[in-house]
Amino acid sequence: MTKPLDDAALDQLFRTARTYNGYTDQPVSEAELRAIWDLMKMGPTSANQLPARLVWCVTDEAKANLAAACAEGNRAKVLKAPVSVVIGMDINFHEYLPELFPHTDAKSWFDGNEPLRESHAFRNSSLQGGYFIMAARALGLDTGPMSGFDAAAVEAAFFADQPSVRANFISTLGHGDPATIFARSPRPSFEKFNRIA
C-alpha cells in the first residue's frame, strides 16, 4: 500500500515549485536527461501509447535552431537555458502498439483513422509533457514550459526525417534562478472550478 508523500516532497513537486524564466550556470548532465525519461515513461497513457518524441537541445546549434522558431519573448530563454526540450507527438504511434500494448490488437483501432490518432497523440503526449515536468522537479531540476513558437518551423528543424511527428510544446530545463520568477499567480479554491456530482 502506498502512503502520502511528506510535505517536503509535495512542496518540491507542487506547492513551492515554479516555472522558471532563467537558470543558474549549473549544468545538466546526459545522465539526468535519461533519468527524467526513465521516470516520465512510467506515467500512464491510453493503451500505453507513449506518443511523445523528445528532442533534448543541449548544443548551441540546436538551441539556436529552436530559438529561431520561437516568438521573440521566448528566444533568449531557449538560448540561455542549459537544456531546451521539444516535446513532439507521433501521429503514427499506433505502429508501436504491438510492442507497447501486446495484450490485444490495439493497432487496428487506429489503422486508417488519422483524426483519431491525432486526438490521442495530442492528449497522451500532453500527459507525458506533464510527467516530464514532474520528473524534472522530482530530480531536483526546474522547467519553463511554453507555447509561443512556430510549430511548422520546429517540425522542419527537428522532425524533418519523421514526418509523422508534430510539435506539441517546448520547455527549458535547468536549475532555476529565483531572480527570474514573478510572484505566483492566483490559484483558485476548490469551489471556483469544481463540483462534486
N, C-alpha and C positions, 0 to 999 in steps of 0.2 A: 504494500500500500504506500502511495506517495504521501508526502507531508508538505504543507505550505512552506514556501521559501521564507527565510527570515527577512526582516526589514531592510537590512543592508543589501541583500540581493534584489529585493523589489525596488529599492531606490536606484540601484545601478541599471536595472532594466527599464524602469518606467518613471518613477517619481522625480528623480533628480537628473535623469538622462536628458540630453538636449540635442537639437540639431545644430551642428557647428558650421560656421562660415569660413573658418580658418583653423590651422593646426600648428602644433609645435614642430620643431625640426626633428623630433624623434622619428626614426624610420619605421616602416612596417615591412616585415620580412615575408618572403615567399611562404615560409612555414606558417605564418599567421593567416595568410590568404587561404592556404589549404585547410587550416583548422576551421576557418569560417565556413568554407564549403562543407566540410565534414559534419558540422553541426546543422547548417541550414538544409542540407539534403534530407535530414531526418524529419523535417516538418511535413505534415500531411498535405497531399494534393489529391484531387479526384482520380481514383484508379491509379494512383502512383504515377501520374503523367509526367511530372518533373519537366515542364516545358521551358524553364528558364535556361538561357545560354548567356554566360557572363564573360565579359572581356575586362580583365584587370589591367588598366593602363598605368604602368609604372615607369616607362621611359619618357623622356622629354618629347620624343617624336609622337608617341601615342597620345599623350596628354594634349599636345598641340593640335593633333588631328581632331580630337574630341572637342577641344575648346573652340575650334573653327566652326563647329556645328552648333555651338551654344548661343543663346541670347547674350547680349553684351554684359549684362549683370552677372552672368554665371562664368564667363570666360576666365577671369582671374582666379576664381575659386578652384576650377578644374586644373589650371596650370600650377598653382601653388601647393595643392594637396599632395601628400606623399603618394597616394594612390587615388585614381578616379576609376569608377566602375560603370560599365554599360550593362544594364540588366535587359537582355533581349528575351524574345519568346519565339519558340519554334512552332510555326503553324503545322508542321508535319511531325509533331511529337508522337503521333499515333504509330509511326513506323517503329518506335522503340517499345511499344506496349507488349509485344510478345516476350520481350526480355524483362521489362519492368513490372508487368502485371500478368504473370503466366497462368493465373487461376482460370481464365476464360479467354475467349477470343474478343478482347476489348478493341483490338484494331478495327474489326469490322463495324464497330459502332460509328466510326468516323470516316471510313473509306468513302470517297466521293462526296463529302459534305464539308466543304471548306468553311462556310459560315459557322457551322457548329464547332469546328476545330479552332477558328479564330476566337470565339467566345470563351472556349475552355482554355486556350493558351493564354489569353489576357487575364482571366480570373486566376488561374493557378500560378502563372508567373508573377502576378502581383502578390499573391500569398507568399511565394518564395522570396520576393523582394522584402517583404516584412520580416521573414525569417533571417534574411541577410542582415538587416538592421539589428535584430535582437541577438543574433550570433556574435556580431561585432561587439555589441555592448557587453555581452557575457564574457568576452575575451579581453575586455579592458580597452577596447577601441571605440572610436566615435565616428559618426557618419553625417553626411549632409545630402540627403536625397533631394532630387529636384526634377522638375519638368523644365520648360524653358530651353528647348533645343529643337533643331530641325531633324525630325526622325528620318527622313529620306537621306539626308546627308550623313547621319550616324550610320545608317544601314549601308550606304555606299562605302564609307570609310572602314567599317569593321566587319560587315557581313556580306561583302560582295561575292564571296565564294560559297555563301549559304543563303540563297535567295528566299528560302522559306522562313528565315529568321527576321523578325521585326523588332525595333527598339520599343521597350516599354517605358523605362525611366533610367536616369543616371544618378550616381551618387559619388560624393567624395568620401575618403576614408583616411583616418589617421588618429593621432592623439590630439583631441580638441584643445584649442586655445581659448580659455574662458573669456578673454578680451574680445572675442569675435561674436559673442552671442548677445541677443537682446533680452530684455525682461520676458519671462514666459507669458505667452498669450493666454487669454482666459480658457479655462476648461469647465464646461457646464456641469451642473448637478445631474444626477440620475434622472430626476423628474423632467428635465427640459427636453430630452430627446429619447426617452424610453417609456415604454408602457408594458405592463405585465398583463397578458390576455388570458 
